[in-house]
């Protein structure tokens, strides 16, 4: 059994420490009932048994509270009082140096909590450590100075989660859609250097990677770009190459046929597309931003964005090359081709590519092969998105998310034109739905009372995020606010006008709908008896956002939170507050957003069809997934799922098996095993980047196909 110390480091549980601490308190007890040695040893055994049941490492605070409870159960109230008093005295002494201790454990790579906080960061690297150190200082300032005490308390108790507190001290926003078109067509400035409109496709790709790195260093969330914005530069290169080819023939004294010239030109155009796409892929995975990781970048592939047939054909060439290069993968330090984490790819399913007789069906087949081998792309259904993303003029739109799943809401500018690129999200606060249910004790009237209280708490926390951005000068991040990524503001101008009227969004996240419904109704939300309550909760969350929007003229939007480390945090807090309740708090994780529980037996098509109802009620962002086995020899089945996505759900992905051990080179599915009361990946040997809750959740997943 492992425990997590206050500074975040992990060590093996030692029952003798409990025995010694309780004995000290008991010896100081001169008035009340004393404990026997057998009773004290029994307390230590009970704690050990409890730790074994929860299948995760208990924190020191949890262990101490369990000790207090066990002492009181034995009627030794005076001993319990002395034990509590000792804890309080020690906590006062620790207040002054908690941040210092956490930073020191970061430097020495002993902080297990931080190691497993973000699977995309390697905590042994200096640049990552520097970012984490700055984050600890930011969190300390945020908790002590910047946020109201009740919001901090609610965050620490897992009632809500105030996301990205490690960046809150600075005036930084969450995620965005980069207006790459504006920056490439009209020029930009990077680190004080003027970058003019590129004269070739490969140069445009090189500039795009520099923009991506700059944007990532000035925000803390994901960003997205569209390949459509690079497509016009294919024809720029084509015209340039044509002139060179004709010149070469002229120098040779040869008069070529038109067909011969076109053949040579198109071959060289494809070679340039290959180089340009390779630049993006390799630059993204090798760049380190100021937060110590590769940019969290999503690349959008949507034929419907092309403005003419030539641009569409050129865009198809870029998409084809992007998919082919991702299928190949990138070489690791041992020279083995592996699956890179970024860029994330999103492929739009549309009438031009979804049927066998569609002109771009070959791209969809290629996307299916890519998904089977590399887990990307994810899929957006143009058909469903046009139904769900409707602007005030009644027109539907199809566009990419910002990063992994955060979507902007439809927006029409002052000229009556839809606008998505250049917009952003201000930040997220997530409500713990199972906590509301458990706090109500199952009483429905009490549930809605607590629900409203929690909504107001989230409202105030979100306004803290909004107000932190108000007054931010464009000079804080010139690449974002002055040079086209998000706006073209003047030097010294504030970003305030971009925070209102729907230009940007701010998100109310939610987690654990399944557990909430299960506790209140006794049924899963997939059950006909549980589903109505689940949908009512979703509607009430949307109603809260609507009310805040009307009050403040800010685009509040409901967001299906990707929990990452928060799934573990919420689970631990629920166990601490309510104990272990079968089917509700007996796991080291709670369910992401509206998702069907990972252990629930359900086929892929039923799951997608069911979750589509909840995606429609998550306008601020959502994604559904299905767990599938290795599909590389069953592309037909992958295509069947993709066609189903097109007709039934806006945004989905297939989670295929794609494991690789950096130590021994094994590339099969890596098992999760229990060792000394802790779940670990049997291979690779070494640092584990997933927390215990997420590891358990991955282990528990059932296949849907």
Secondary structure by P-SEA (a helix, b strand, c coil): cbbbccccccccccaaaaaaaaaaaaaaccccccccaaaaaaaaaaaaaaaaaacccccaaaaaaaaaaaaaaacaaaaaaaaaaaaaaaaaaacccaaaaaaaaaaacccccccccccccccccaaaaaaaaaaaaaaaaaacccccaaaaaaaaacccccccccccccccccccccaaaaaaacccccccccccccccaaaaaaaaaaaaaaaaaaccbbbbbbcccaaaaaaaaaaaaaaaaaaaaaaacccccaaaaaaaaaaaaaaaaaaaaaaaaaaaaacccccccccbbbbbbbccccccaaaaaaaaaaaaaaaaaaabbbbccccbbbbbcccbbbbbbccccccccccaaaaaaaaaaaaacccccbbbcaaaaaacccccccbbbbbbccccbbbbcccccccccccccccccccbbbbbaaaaaaaacccaaaaaaaaaaaaaaaaaaaaaaaaaaccccccccccccccccccccccccccccccccccbbbbbccccaaaaaaaaccccccccccaaaaaaaaaaaaaaaaaaaaacccbbbbbcccccaaaaaaaaaaaaaccccccccccccccccccccccccccaaaaaaaaaaaaaaccccbbbbbbbccccccaaaaaaaaaaaaacccbbbbbcbbbbbcccccccbbbbbbcccccccccccccccccaaaaaaaaaccccc
